[in-house]
Amino acid sequence: MKKILKKCHLMEVLMVLMVALGFILQFQFTGRAHLFLIFIATVLFTVMGVLFFISRQLTEKEKELTASNTELSSTNQQLVAAEQSLSIEMQERKTAQKELEMILSLLSDAEEIVFILDEDYRCIYSNQSFRDMMQMPEAELARRNLVQEGKILNQELMKDVLKEGYWTGEQEYPNREGEITVVFMRVNHLMYGSESYFTGILTDITRYRQREKELDYFKYFDPLTGLHNSRFLREHLEKFIHEHISHNEAHALILLNIDDFRMINEVKGYAYGNQVLTAVAARLETLAKESDTLARLGNDEFALWKSGAAGYQTLYQEIQELSGKLNETYRVDGEDLYLSIRMGISICPSDGSDYTDIFDAAVSALNRAKAHHSAGYQFYNKQLNQELVHNYLIQNRLRDALDREEFMLHYQPKVDMQTQQIVGMEALIRWEREGEMVAPKDFIPLAESTQLIVPIGEWVLRQACRFAYELYAGGKEIPVAVNLSRIQFRHPYIVKLLDQVLQETKLPPRLLQLEITESILMDHADECRWLIEELKEKGFFISIDDFGTGYSSLSYLKKFAVDQVKIDRAFIKDIPEKDSGVIAKVIIELADSFGLDVIAEG
């Protein structure tokens, strides 16, 4: 191209020379030669003009090409720069992709449970641990609302997440084997653009919790017997006494000790001694109630905490049975072994209001039991100990009193104060034991607490009906009143019993009066109302005993179809010396307004 341009410049010079030559020849040549030269000059001039034009165009094109080449070079440089930038970006993306693949691979194999949910609680990412926990494949997790599944997430939990932005805590769920797995979980509520997502990370802490239980076991349990230890007993009793102790209930701490246990260890060895301790612990576990607390305090000393006993007598009976069963034969290492178990008992809150006082009192009672080899157990309170022993002896004799025919009935007459005539009698049981009379207040409560009142009450009812029939057969219609205990006064037992006794004795129902204490009516108002109505339909005479001692006595006169009220002796005995008799007068007037008979006891 440059050569062409050089030639074009040369032609411009030649054209100028030819023009000059034409002018010269115009003056030198004539005729045809002149014309030929002019023609040649014209052609050359024309060619030179064309070449000049072409030269100018080529120059412009060269300039344009140069500019284009510059622009193309710049563009090429930009493309090279863009290519380099794209190459770097692609490399960065490849690196990020590899890192993401590595992270997902690590998360997939991690023991921690990881998941991401969309706003509809469907899983958009989960690792293998989460899928194992949910027991679902990945495709299934993507379709289901996992909150509605309720296995690890629930509506209440997600409400807290939406409210606070997160939730942390422990959750339990059954694994594939049906065992309970404990996880610590954190769920976050996150926003990406305008969309909600929920991320969760769960850590299995089952082994940690199991380890805690094992540590607690060694902290609060005796490793040999599996019973609680002294530390647990102290903490449990301190908390119980602080929260539950009431003067309306009896609680007892019983310390137990094996007599001559040191000799067992010395003669048979410590391994055998441990078997003895294990056997005693097993026996205690079979004898203890669900509400009791057992502990091994050390060596051959055990403790039993009994809470909420119905009363001292019930507690004493349980201790008596416990002592008897603990001193039965043990089978240890293939041979029979006879043990002597001593017990010391303190009562809470009467013997102390804190753990130290109660424990020390039980230790004192145990030492006294050890000193008196004839006694298997001792109460810290000596007077209570004597009373309970006395009651226990009476209770044991009471069981055989019917067979020994030691009971008898006395009949207290009911006298009309206007006519001075006997209008009825009340059958009163008496017990003669070994030539001495036992007061009803000493054995009736024991009979009621041990259910012995049922056979005794049936005996009283039969004897009274036979006596009343003898009077009736001799021409004397004198009704006999019999007291019914709260245990007897229940349906259908009492109805069947009365029908049976009247059939046996042939006594008309009108000659049998049934006395029911006001406390029975208070405790079982609805049941008593229709039971009394049934008895009334059969022709029985119903009387309310101990009237005036309850809290709602007046309402019973409207509610129950009774025939008579019996004013309690407490309102009669001091008239007129210390009592004006106002209460008795009000009861009499009230009963009269209802058309009821009135008996003044005593």
HUTA-V227433 format. One record per residue. N is the residue number from 1. RES is the residue in one small letter. PSI is psi in whole degrees, -180 to 180 (999 if undefined). Layout:
n=N res=RES psi=PSI
n=N res=RES psi=PSI
//
This chain:
n=1 res=m psi=-41
n=2 res=k psi=-38
n=3 res=k psi=-44
n=4 res=i psi=-45
n=5 res=l psi=-40
n=6 res=k psi=-42
n=7 res=k psi=-39
n=8 res=c psi=-41
n=9 res=h psi=-38
n=10 res=l psi=-39
n=11 res=m psi=-36
n=12 res=e psi=-41
n=13 res=v psi=-43
n=14 res=l psi=-39
n=15 res=m psi=-43
n=16 res=v psi=-41
n=17 res=l psi=-41
n=18 res=m psi=-40
n=19 res=v psi=-45
n=20 res=a psi=-40
n=21 res=l psi=-37
n=22 res=g psi=-45
n=23 res=f psi=-35
n=24 res=i psi=-48
n=25 res=l psi=-27
n=26 res=q psi=-30
n=27 res=f psi=-16
n=28 res=q psi=-35
n=29 res=f psi=153
n=30 res=t psi=169
n=31 res=g psi=-146
n=32 res=r psi=-39
n=33 res=a psi=-39
n=34 res=h psi=-44
n=35 res=l psi=-42
n=36 res=f psi=-43
n=37 res=l psi=-40
n=38 res=i psi=-40
n=39 res=f psi=-46
n=40 res=i psi=-43
n=41 res=a psi=-38
n=42 res=t psi=-44
n=43 res=v psi=-47
n=44 res=l psi=-38
n=45 res=f psi=-43
n=46 res=t psi=-47
n=47 res=v psi=-41
n=48 res=m psi=-36
n=49 res=g psi=-42
n=50 res=v psi=-45
n=51 res=l psi=-36
n=52 res=f psi=-42
n=53 res=f psi=-44
n=54 res=i psi=-39
n=55 res=s psi=-42
n=56 res=r psi=-41
n=57 res=q psi=-43
n=58 res=l psi=-36
n=59 res=t psi=-44
n=60 res=e psi=-44
n=61 res=k psi=-38
n=62 res=e psi=-43
n=63 res=k psi=-43
n=64 res=e psi=-43
n=65 res=l psi=-38
n=66 res=t psi=-45
n=67 res=a psi=-44
n=68 res=s psi=-40
n=69 res=n psi=-41
n=70 res=t psi=-45
n=71 res=e psi=-41
n=72 res=l psi=-39
n=73 res=s psi=-41
n=74 res=s psi=-43
n=75 res=t psi=-40
n=76 res=n psi=-41
n=77 res=q psi=-41
n=78 res=q psi=-41
n=79 res=l psi=-40
n=80 res=v psi=-42
n=81 res=a psi=-44
n=82 res=a psi=-40
n=83 res=e psi=-42
n=84 res=q psi=-43
n=85 res=s psi=-42
n=86 res=l psi=-39
n=87 res=s psi=-43
n=88 res=i psi=-43
n=89 res=e psi=-42
n=90 res=m psi=-39
n=91 res=q psi=-42
n=92 res=e psi=-40
n=93 res=r psi=-39
n=94 res=k psi=-41
n=95 res=t psi=-45
n=96 res=a psi=-40
n=97 res=q psi=-43
n=98 res=k psi=-42
n=99 res=e psi=-42
n=100 res=l psi=-44
n=101 res=e psi=-39
n=102 res=m psi=-44
n=103 res=i psi=-46
n=104 res=l psi=-38
n=105 res=s psi=-43
n=106 res=l psi=-43
n=107 res=l psi=-38
n=108 res=s psi=-37
n=109 res=d psi=-2
n=110 res=a psi=150
n=111 res=e psi=-31
n=112 res=e psi=145
n=113 res=i psi=124
n=114 res=v psi=138
n=115 res=f psi=158
n=116 res=i psi=130
n=117 res=l psi=151
n=118 res=d psi=-174
n=119 res=e psi=-15
n=120 res=d psi=13
n=121 res=y psi=32
n=122 res=r psi=144
n=123 res=c psi=122
n=124 res=i psi=-12
n=125 res=y psi=141
n=126 res=s psi=148
n=127 res=n psi=177
n=128 res=q psi=-34
n=129 res=s psi=-39
n=130 res=f psi=-41
n=131 res=r psi=-37
n=132 res=d psi=-41
n=133 res=m psi=-45
n=134 res=m psi=-16
n=135 res=q psi=46
n=136 res=m psi=149
n=137 res=p psi=166
n=138 res=e psi=-40
n=139 res=a psi=-36
n=140 res=e psi=-38
n=141 res=l psi=-34
n=142 res=a psi=-21
n=143 res=r psi=-25
n=144 res=r psi=149
n=145 res=n psi=106
n=146 res=l psi=-20
n=147 res=v psi=-39
n=148 res=q psi=-28
n=149 res=e psi=-37
n=150 res=g psi=18
n=151 res=k psi=-48
n=152 res=i psi=-24
n=153 res=l psi=146
n=154 res=n psi=173
n=155 res=q psi=-42
n=156 res=e psi=-43
n=157 res=l psi=-44
n=158 res=m psi=-27
n=159 res=k psi=-42
n=160 res=d psi=-38
n=161 res=v psi=-46
n=162 res=l psi=-33
n=163 res=k psi=-47
n=164 res=e psi=-18
n=165 res=g psi=-10
n=166 res=y psi=168
n=167 res=w psi=134
n=168 res=t psi=145
n=169 res=g psi=-175
n=170 res=e psi=143
n=171 res=q psi=154
n=172 res=e psi=145
n=173 res=y psi=153
n=174 res=p psi=135
n=175 res=n psi=-170
n=176 res=r psi=-32
n=177 res=e psi=2
n=178 res=g psi=2
n=179 res=e psi=155
n=180 res=i psi=125
n=181 res=t psi=135
n=182 res=v psi=129
n=183 res=v psi=147
n=184 res=f psi=127
n=185 res=m psi=142
n=186 res=r psi=125
n=187 res=v psi=129
n=188 res=n psi=146
n=189 res=h psi=117
n=190 res=l psi=154
n=191 res=m psi=136
n=192 res=y psi=103
n=193 res=g psi=-124
n=194 res=s psi=8
n=195 res=e psi=144
n=196 res=s psi=143
n=197 res=y psi=157
n=198 res=f psi=123
n=199 res=t psi=146
n=200 res=g psi=140
n=201 res=i psi=124
n=202 res=l psi=138
n=203 res=t psi=128
n=204 res=d psi=116
n=205 res=i psi=22
n=206 res=t psi=-47
n=207 res=r psi=-35
n=208 res=y psi=-45
n=209 res=r psi=-39
n=210 res=q psi=-39
n=211 res=r psi=-40
n=212 res=e psi=-42
n=213 res=k psi=-41
n=214 res=e psi=-40
n=215 res=l psi=-41
n=216 res=d psi=-37
n=217 res=y psi=-47
n=218 res=f psi=-22
n=219 res=k psi=-36
n=220 res=y psi=-1
n=221 res=f psi=151
n=222 res=d psi=121
n=223 res=p psi=-26
n=224 res=l psi=-51
n=225 res=t psi=-18
n=226 res=g psi=1
n=227 res=l psi=167
n=228 res=h psi=160
n=229 res=n psi=-177
n=230 res=s psi=-33
n=231 res=r psi=-46
n=232 res=f psi=-43
n=233 res=l psi=-45
n=234 res=r psi=-51
n=235 res=e psi=-41
n=236 res=h psi=-46
n=237 res=l psi=-38
n=238 res=e psi=-42
n=239 res=k psi=-43
n=240 res=f psi=-46
n=241 res=i psi=-38
n=242 res=h psi=-35
n=243 res=e psi=-30
n=244 res=h psi=-11
n=245 res=i psi=130
n=246 res=s psi=146
n=247 res=h psi=-7
n=248 res=n psi=-7
n=249 res=e psi=157
n=250 res=a psi=129
n=251 res=h psi=147
n=252 res=a psi=139
n=253 res=l psi=121
n=254 res=i psi=119
n=255 res=l psi=134
n=256 res=l psi=141
n=257 res=n psi=140
n=258 res=i psi=122
n=259 res=d psi=138
n=260 res=d psi=35
n=261 res=f psi=-31
n=262 res=r psi=-37
n=263 res=m psi=-37
n=264 res=i psi=-44
n=265 res=n psi=-42
n=266 res=e psi=-38
n=267 res=v psi=-44
n=268 res=k psi=-14
n=269 res=g psi=161
n=270 res=y psi=-33
n=271 res=a psi=-42
n=272 res=y psi=-41
n=273 res=g psi=-39
n=274 res=n psi=-37
n=275 res=q psi=-37
n=276 res=v psi=-46
n=277 res=l psi=-41
n=278 res=t psi=-39
n=279 res=a psi=-42
n=280 res=v psi=-42
n=281 res=a psi=-43
n=282 res=a psi=-40
n=283 res=r psi=-42
n=284 res=l psi=-41
n=285 res=e psi=-36
n=286 res=t psi=-26
n=287 res=l psi=-24
n=288 res=a psi=148
n=289 res=k psi=168
n=290 res=e psi=-32
n=291 res=s psi=-7
n=292 res=d psi=159
n=293 res=t psi=126
n=294 res=l psi=147
n=295 res=a psi=148
n=296 res=r psi=120
n=297 res=l psi=-19
n=298 res=g psi=146
n=299 res=n psi=-118
n=300 res=d psi=24
n=301 res=e psi=130
n=302 res=f psi=165
n=303 res=a psi=144
n=304 res=l psi=121
n=305 res=w psi=119
n=306 res=k psi=125
n=307 res=s psi=148
n=308 res=g psi=38
n=309 res=a psi=146
n=310 res=a psi=-26
n=311 res=g psi=171
n=312 res=y psi=-39
n=313 res=q psi=-41
n=314 res=t psi=-43
n=315 res=l psi=-43
n=316 res=y psi=-40
n=317 res=q psi=-42
n=318 res=e psi=-40
n=319 res=i psi=-39
n=320 res=q psi=-44
n=321 res=e psi=-39
n=322 res=l psi=-45
n=323 res=s psi=-43
n=324 res=g psi=-44
n=325 res=k psi=-33
n=326 res=l psi=-26
n=327 res=n psi=12
n=328 res=e psi=171
n=329 res=t psi=141
n=330 res=y psi=146
n=331 res=r psi=109
n=332 res=v psi=123
n=333 res=d psi=42
n=334 res=g psi=10
n=335 res=e psi=156
n=336 res=d psi=137
n=337 res=l psi=132
n=338 res=y psi=123
n=339 res=l psi=151
n=340 res=s psi=114
n=341 res=i psi=122
n=342 res=r psi=146
n=343 res=m psi=139
n=344 res=g psi=130
n=345 res=i psi=131
n=346 res=s psi=145
n=347 res=i psi=135
n=348 res=c psi=133
n=349 res=p psi=5
n=350 res=s psi=-34
n=351 res=d psi=0
n=352 res=g psi=152
n=353 res=s psi=5
n=354 res=d psi=170
n=355 res=y psi=-44
n=356 res=t psi=-47
n=357 res=d psi=-43
n=358 res=i psi=-43
n=359 res=f psi=-45
n=360 res=d psi=-38
n=361 res=a psi=-40
n=362 res=a psi=-38
n=363 res=v psi=-43
n=364 res=s psi=-43
n=365 res=a psi=-37
n=366 res=l psi=-42
n=367 res=n psi=-37
n=368 res=r psi=-36
n=369 res=a psi=-37
n=370 res=k psi=-37
n=371 res=a psi=-34
n=372 res=h psi=92
n=373 res=h psi=-19
n=374 res=s psi=-16
n=375 res=a psi=126
n=376 res=g psi=-19
n=377 res=y psi=155
n=378 res=q psi=141
n=379 res=f psi=148
n=380 res=y psi=-40
n=381 res=n psi=109
n=382 res=k psi=-39
n=383 res=q psi=-44
n=384 res=l psi=-39
n=385 res=n psi=-44
n=386 res=q psi=-42
n=387 res=e psi=-43
n=388 res=l psi=-39
n=389 res=v psi=-43
n=390 res=h psi=-46
n=391 res=n psi=-36
n=392 res=y psi=-43
n=393 res=l psi=-43
n=394 res=i psi=-42
n=395 res=q psi=-42
n=396 res=n psi=-41
n=397 res=r psi=-29
n=398 res=l psi=-32
n=399 res=r psi=-30
n=400 res=d psi=0
n=401 res=a psi=-37
n=402 res=l psi=-46
n=403 res=d psi=-33
n=404 res=r psi=-5
n=405 res=e psi=46
n=406 res=e psi=-8
n=407 res=f psi=152
n=408 res=m psi=163
n=409 res=l psi=133
n=410 res=h psi=147
n=411 res=y psi=116
n=412 res=q psi=123
n=413 res=p psi=151
n=414 res=k psi=121
n=415 res=v psi=133
n=416 res=d psi=121
n=417 res=m psi=-19
n=418 res=q psi=-43
n=419 res=t psi=-13
n=420 res=q psi=25
n=421 res=q psi=148
n=422 res=i psi=121
n=423 res=v psi=0
n=424 res=g psi=175
n=425 res=m psi=153
n=426 res=e psi=128
n=427 res=a psi=123
n=428 res=l psi=125
n=429 res=i psi=142
n=430 res=r psi=150
n=431 res=w psi=120
n=432 res=e psi=114
n=433 res=r psi=116
n=434 res=e psi=44
n=435 res=g psi=0
n=436 res=e psi=145
n=437 res=m psi=129
n=438 res=v psi=124
n=439 res=a psi=142
n=440 res=p psi=-34
n=441 res=k psi=-18
n=442 res=d psi=-24
n=443 res=f psi=-22
n=444 res=i psi=-48
n=445 res=p psi=-37
n=446 res=l psi=-40
n=447 res=a psi=-37
n=448 res=e psi=-37
n=449 res=s psi=-20
n=450 res=t psi=8
n=451 res=q psi=3
n=452 res=l psi=-16
n=453 res=i psi=-24
n=454 res=v psi=-57
n=455 res=p psi=-34
n=456 res=i psi=-43
n=457 res=g psi=-38
n=458 res=e psi=-39
n=459 res=w psi=-45
n=460 res=v psi=-45
n=461 res=l psi=-45
n=462 res=r psi=-45
n=463 res=q psi=-42
n=464 res=a psi=-41
n=465 res=c psi=-37
n=466 res=r psi=-43
n=467 res=f psi=-44
n=468 res=a psi=-35
n=469 res=y psi=-36
n=470 res=e psi=-42
n=471 res=l psi=-43
n=472 res=y psi=-43
n=473 res=a psi=-27
n=474 res=g psi=6
n=475 res=g psi=10
n=476 res=k psi=110
n=477 res=e psi=87
n=478 res=i psi=111
n=479 res=p psi=146
n=480 res=v psi=131
n=481 res=a psi=137
n=482 res=v psi=133
n=483 res=n psi=137
n=484 res=l psi=130
n=485 res=s psi=167
n=486 res=r psi=-27
n=487 res=i psi=-36
n=488 res=q psi=-34
n=489 res=f psi=75
n=490 res=r psi=152
n=491 res=h psi=139
n=492 res=p psi=8
n=493 res=y psi=-53
n=494 res=i psi=-37
n=495 res=v psi=-47
n=496 res=k psi=-42
n=497 res=l psi=-47
n=498 res=l psi=-44
n=499 res=d psi=-42
n=500 res=q psi=-45
n=501 res=v psi=-43
n=502 res=l psi=-34
n=503 res=q psi=-39
n=504 res=e psi=-43
n=505 res=t psi=-13
n=506 res=k psi=23
n=507 res=l psi=132
n=508 res=p psi=141
n=509 res=p psi=-30
n=510 res=r psi=-18
n=511 res=l psi=8
n=512 res=l psi=119
n=513 res=q psi=131
n=514 res=l psi=119
n=515 res=e psi=125
n=516 res=i psi=130
n=517 res=t psi=151
n=518 res=e psi=-31
n=519 res=s psi=-33
n=520 res=i psi=-43
n=521 res=l psi=-36
n=522 res=m psi=-38
n=523 res=d psi=-28
n=524 res=h psi=57
n=525 res=a psi=-52
n=526 res=d psi=-44
n=527 res=e psi=-40
n=528 res=c psi=-34
n=529 res=r psi=-51
n=530 res=w psi=-21
n=531 res=l psi=-41
n=532 res=i psi=-40
n=533 res=e psi=-39
n=534 res=e psi=-42
n=535 res=l psi=-36
n=536 res=k psi=-39
n=537 res=e psi=-29
n=538 res=k psi=-6
n=539 res=g psi=11
n=540 res=f psi=151
n=541 res=f psi=125
n=542 res=i psi=131
n=543 res=s psi=141
n=544 res=i psi=117
n=545 res=d psi=156
n=546 res=d psi=37
n=547 res=f psi=137
n=548 res=g psi=-12
n=549 res=t psi=-13
n=550 res=g psi=-175
n=551 res=y psi=-17
n=552 res=s psi=45
n=553 res=s psi=-41
n=554 res=l psi=-33
n=555 res=s psi=-25
n=556 res=y psi=-27
n=557 res=l psi=-28
n=558 res=k psi=-34
n=559 res=k psi=-35
n=560 res=f psi=143
n=561 res=a psi=66
n=562 res=v psi=167
n=563 res=d psi=-20
n=564 res=q psi=148
n=565 res=v psi=143
n=566 res=k psi=109
n=567 res=i psi=131
n=568 res=d psi=147
n=569 res=r psi=-26
n=570 res=a psi=-27
n=571 res=f psi=0
n=572 res=i psi=-38
n=573 res=k psi=-28
n=574 res=d psi=8
n=575 res=i psi=133
n=576 res=p psi=0
n=577 res=e psi=-51
n=578 res=k psi=-2
n=579 res=d psi=131
n=580 res=s psi=-11
n=581 res=g psi=18
n=582 res=v psi=-44
n=583 res=i psi=-44
n=584 res=a psi=-39
n=585 res=k psi=-41
n=586 res=v psi=-41
n=587 res=i psi=-41
n=588 res=i psi=-46
n=589 res=e psi=-40
n=590 res=l psi=-46
n=591 res=a psi=-38
n=592 res=d psi=-36
n=593 res=s psi=-23
n=594 res=f psi=0
n=595 res=g psi=32
n=596 res=l psi=149
n=597 res=d psi=155
n=598 res=v psi=132
n=599 res=i psi=131
n=600 res=a psi=112
n=601 res=e psi=129
n=602 res=g psi=999
//
